[in-house]
Amino acid sequence: MVCALLNVAKQTQSNFVILFNFCNFVMPATAAHSKSVAHHEAMQAIYFCFYNFCRRHETIKQTPTMAAGIADRQWTVQDLLREVSNN
């Protein structure tokens, strides 16, 4: 039984290594990262706004801004973009 579990563990580890190597081969190293601090800050701001204004959270059954009383409804991405373009 223990030998079978060890073989499964070794196979699982090797699968992760193969997948990791394949992903590094196929995708360039900068595919998932911002290339400048300004782009990184902009993406963080977009994600922050989406997370708090647009995304309904399962635990509180509403958006965090609705729970805090800042917004009266769940925003769509279009609403978010409209607000950004107005400012």
Backbone bond lengths (Angstrom), bond angles and torsions (degrees), N, CA, C in turn:
res aa  C-N    CA-C-N  psi(-1)  N-CA   C-N-CA  omega(-1)  CA-C   N-CA-C  phi
1 M - - - 1.453 - - 1.528 110.49 -
2 V 1.333 117.33 -46.75 1.462 121.23 -179.00 1.514 110.17 -64.80
3 C 1.334 117.35 -40.70 1.470 120.73 179.60 1.526 110.22 -63.31
4 A 1.325 116.95 -38.93 1.467 119.88 179.06 1.525 110.37 -64.78
5 L 1.336 117.29 -40.95 1.468 120.88 178.76 1.521 111.18 -65.38
6 L 1.337 116.79 -39.37 1.453 119.57 178.30 1.526 111.27 -64.68
7 N 1.334 117.31 -38.95 1.466 120.81 178.47 1.528 110.70 -65.10
8 V 1.341 116.24 -39.78 1.462 119.52 178.06 1.525 109.71 -65.65
9 A 1.326 117.64 -41.65 1.461 121.37 179.52 1.527 110.75 -62.94
10 K 1.337 117.21 -42.84 1.467 120.21 178.93 1.527 110.54 -64.18
11 Q 1.329 117.31 -42.44 1.462 121.22 179.49 1.525 110.53 -63.66
12 T 1.337 117.41 -42.00 1.461 121.50 179.20 1.520 110.55 -63.19
13 Q 1.328 116.92 -44.08 1.455 119.96 179.01 1.524 110.94 -62.27
14 S 1.320 116.84 -41.97 1.458 119.07 -179.44 1.524 110.91 -67.65
15 N 1.332 118.07 -33.04 1.465 120.41 176.54 1.522 110.74 -63.84
16 F 1.333 116.84 -41.38 1.462 120.20 178.14 1.525 110.89 -64.24
17 V 1.311 117.13 -39.63 1.464 120.65 179.00 1.520 110.20 -65.07
18 I 1.316 116.85 -43.51 1.465 120.71 179.10 1.523 110.33 -62.10
19 L 1.327 116.98 -45.93 1.460 120.92 179.04 1.522 111.16 -62.69
20 F 1.325 117.20 -43.28 1.462 121.38 179.24 1.522 110.77 -61.19
21 N 1.314 116.40 -45.93 1.466 120.22 179.74 1.523 111.26 -64.27
22 F 1.326 117.04 -40.00 1.458 120.72 178.89 1.526 110.95 -64.02
23 C 1.330 117.29 -44.84 1.461 120.70 -179.92 1.522 111.09 -63.46
24 N 1.308 117.69 -38.92 1.456 120.27 178.78 1.525 111.41 -70.21
25 F 1.319 117.03 -28.40 1.456 120.28 179.34 1.525 110.88 -76.27
26 V 1.325 117.00 -41.88 1.454 121.86 -175.07 1.515 111.86 -77.93
27 M 1.322 117.67 -43.28 1.459 121.32 -175.36 1.520 110.66 -97.20
28 P 1.312 117.44 136.44 1.465 118.90 174.70 1.527 110.28 -67.81
29 A 1.294 116.28 157.30 1.462 121.13 -174.58 1.519 112.57 -64.28
30 T 1.319 118.41 -26.63 1.464 120.55 -176.49 1.522 112.89 -98.64
31 A 1.308 118.61 11.66 1.464 120.61 -175.41 1.525 112.10 -65.08
32 A 1.314 118.94 -32.71 1.458 120.98 -174.27 1.517 113.05 -110.69
33 H 1.313 118.21 12.71 1.458 120.20 -176.23 1.513 110.55 -125.95
34 S 1.323 115.71 148.02 1.456 120.24 175.52 1.520 109.12 -69.32
35 K 1.307 115.29 145.28 1.454 119.24 -178.46 1.518 112.36 -94.18
36 S 1.326 116.68 -8.29 1.459 119.84 176.43 1.519 109.61 -144.29
37 V 1.288 116.31 159.90 1.466 121.10 -179.74 1.526 110.13 -64.91
38 A 1.314 117.70 -37.33 1.466 121.24 -179.82 1.531 111.35 -62.96
39 H 1.336 117.08 -42.50 1.465 120.21 177.61 1.522 111.03 -66.30
40 H 1.302 116.31 -39.57 1.464 120.20 178.49 1.525 110.76 -62.95
41 E 1.321 117.03 -44.43 1.463 120.60 178.63 1.526 111.08 -63.52
42 A 1.327 117.38 -40.06 1.462 120.60 179.20 1.527 111.11 -64.47
43 M 1.321 117.18 -42.55 1.470 120.04 178.89 1.524 111.64 -67.15
44 Q 1.310 117.27 -36.76 1.464 120.38 176.42 1.526 110.49 -63.11
45 A 1.334 117.13 -41.56 1.463 120.96 179.43 1.523 111.15 -65.40
46 I 1.333 117.00 -41.92 1.462 120.28 178.40 1.522 110.54 -63.17
47 Y 1.323 116.99 -45.18 1.461 120.46 179.94 1.527 110.83 -64.22
48 F 1.323 117.36 -41.60 1.462 121.69 179.54 1.531 110.09 -59.43
49 C 1.315 116.40 -46.87 1.466 120.01 -179.83 1.527 111.32 -65.84
50 F 1.318 117.56 -44.39 1.464 120.25 178.21 1.524 110.85 -60.03
51 Y 1.325 116.62 -45.96 1.458 121.89 -177.53 1.525 111.35 -61.38
52 N 1.318 117.22 -39.73 1.457 120.43 -174.38 1.522 114.52 -91.80
53 F 1.332 118.71 -28.47 1.450 120.71 -176.71 1.523 113.69 -104.46
54 C 1.329 118.94 -33.75 1.462 121.73 -171.59 1.525 114.37 -103.63
55 R 1.300 117.93 -32.04 1.468 121.45 -172.39 1.516 111.18 -88.52
56 R 1.334 116.02 122.82 1.460 121.51 176.35 1.524 108.46 -81.71
57 H 1.313 116.88 127.01 1.459 121.62 -177.31 1.523 109.91 -93.77
58 E 1.311 115.61 136.05 1.461 120.80 -176.04 1.530 112.76 -66.58
59 T 1.317 117.91 -34.51 1.463 119.42 -175.02 1.519 112.50 -72.32
60 I 1.328 116.77 -37.30 1.463 119.15 -178.44 1.528 112.05 -105.13
61 K 1.324 117.75 -1.21 1.465 124.95 176.16 1.526 113.79 60.02
62 Q 1.307 117.42 22.39 1.463 122.57 177.22 1.518 108.77 -162.61
63 T 1.314 116.41 178.76 1.459 118.92 177.19 1.525 109.21 -79.37
64 P 1.336 118.13 155.78 1.462 119.86 178.16 1.535 113.42 -60.57
65 T 1.337 117.27 -33.27 1.464 118.56 179.26 1.522 111.54 -70.93
66 M 1.316 117.92 -31.91 1.466 120.55 174.74 1.523 110.06 -68.72
67 A 1.326 116.96 -40.19 1.459 120.87 179.22 1.526 111.26 -65.18
68 A 1.333 116.86 -32.88 1.462 120.93 -179.95 1.525 112.09 -85.12
69 G 1.320 117.81 -7.44 1.453 120.93 179.83 1.522 113.86 83.84
70 I 1.320 117.85 12.69 1.464 121.86 -179.44 1.528 110.34 -81.96
71 A 1.311 117.55 -39.46 1.461 122.32 179.73 1.522 109.03 -118.78
72 D 1.339 115.32 149.63 1.462 119.13 -179.67 1.523 113.35 -97.05
73 R 1.344 116.48 -8.21 1.465 121.08 179.28 1.521 109.83 -151.94
74 Q 1.335 115.38 167.28 1.462 120.97 176.71 1.517 108.40 -79.26
75 W 1.325 116.53 128.14 1.459 121.10 -179.11 1.519 110.65 -81.18
76 T 1.304 115.76 153.27 1.465 121.05 168.97 1.529 107.40 -93.73
77 V 1.304 116.08 169.02 1.465 119.66 177.12 1.531 109.25 -64.18
78 Q 1.319 116.96 -34.72 1.461 120.76 177.42 1.531 110.64 -62.27
79 D 1.347 117.65 -41.50 1.469 120.78 176.07 1.525 110.96 -60.81
80 L 1.310 115.96 -42.61 1.459 120.95 -179.80 1.528 110.95 -62.40
81 L 1.334 116.45 -45.78 1.465 120.21 179.23 1.524 111.65 -65.58
82 R 1.334 116.62 -35.29 1.458 120.18 177.93 1.535 110.24 -64.09
83 E 1.321 117.16 -43.25 1.468 120.96 178.58 1.524 111.49 -63.90
84 V 1.313 116.64 -40.28 1.458 120.63 -179.97 1.532 110.08 -65.58
85 S 1.323 116.97 -42.12 1.465 119.59 -178.00 1.527 111.77 -71.52
86 N 1.321 119.07 -25.02 1.464 121.97 178.09 1.514 111.99 -74.31
87 N 1.301 118.05 -24.33 1.479 120.17 -177.23 1.466 111.65 -98.00
